[in-house]
Amino acid sequence: MKVSYDAETDTLVIVFREAVVAESDEEKPGFILDYDEDGEMVAVEVLDASRRIEDPRRVQFTEVA
């Protein structure tokens, strides 16, 4: 999984796995879901991230036991 934040465009992208994006849907305003050719979700894009996320530059990873 890869997480990136572009401050210039204020976009947060979470890529679950590397794949060619065949389709993108904006399920809710500002949230774009990317799908591969099999319909599996491969990434999420958050537009205007600084308005929607507390600190888009910081990622905290927590493993659930």
C-alpha positions as CSV (number, residue, x, y, z in Angstrom):
1,M,0.0,0.0,0.0
2,K,1.2,3.5,-0.8
3,V,0.0,6.8,0.6
4,S,0.9,10.1,-1.0
5,Y,-0.2,13.7,-0.5
6,D,0.3,16.5,-3.0
7,A,0.1,19.8,-1.2
8,E,0.0,21.7,-4.5
9,T,-3.3,20.1,-5.6
10,D,-4.4,19.2,-2.0
11,T,-5.0,15.6,-3.0
12,L,-4.4,12.5,-0.9
13,V,-4.1,9.2,-2.7
14,I,-4.1,5.8,-1.1
15,V,-3.1,3.0,-3.5
16,F,-3.9,-0.5,-2.3
17,R,-2.1,-2.3,-5.1
18,E,-0.4,-1.3,-8.4
19,A,-2.8,-1.9,-11.3
20,V,-4.1,-0.2,-14.4
21,V,-7.1,1.9,-13.5
22,A,-9.9,1.0,-15.8
23,E,-12.7,3.1,-14.2
24,S,-13.0,5.9,-11.6
25,D,-16.2,6.8,-9.8
26,E,-16.8,9.8,-7.6
27,E,-19.0,8.0,-5.1
28,K,-19.4,11.1,-2.8
29,P,-18.2,14.6,-3.7
30,G,-14.4,14.8,-3.3
31,F,-13.9,11.0,-2.9
32,I,-12.8,9.1,-6.1
33,L,-12.6,5.4,-6.1
34,D,-10.4,3.7,-8.8
35,Y,-11.1,0.2,-10.1
36,D,-9.1,-2.2,-12.2
37,E,-10.5,-4.1,-15.2
38,D,-12.0,-6.8,-13.0
39,G,-14.0,-4.2,-10.9
40,E,-11.7,-4.5,-7.9
41,M,-10.9,-1.2,-6.1
42,V,-7.2,-0.3,-6.3
43,A,-7.1,3.2,-5.0
44,V,-8.9,6.1,-3.3
45,E,-8.3,9.8,-4.0
46,V,-9.4,12.5,-1.6
47,L,-9.8,15.9,-3.2
48,D,-9.4,19.0,-1.0
49,A,-7.8,16.7,1.5
50,S,-6.8,19.5,4.0
51,R,-10.5,20.3,4.5
52,R,-11.6,16.7,5.0
53,I,-8.7,15.1,6.9
54,E,-7.1,16.3,10.2
55,D,-3.5,16.2,8.9
56,P,-3.1,14.8,5.4
57,R,0.7,15.0,5.7
58,R,0.7,12.5,8.6
59,V,-0.1,8.8,8.4
60,Q,-0.4,6.5,11.4
61,F,-0.2,2.8,10.9
62,T,-1.9,0.6,13.5
63,E,-1.8,-3.1,13.4
64,V,-4.9,-4.9,14.9
65,A,-4.0,-8.1,16.7
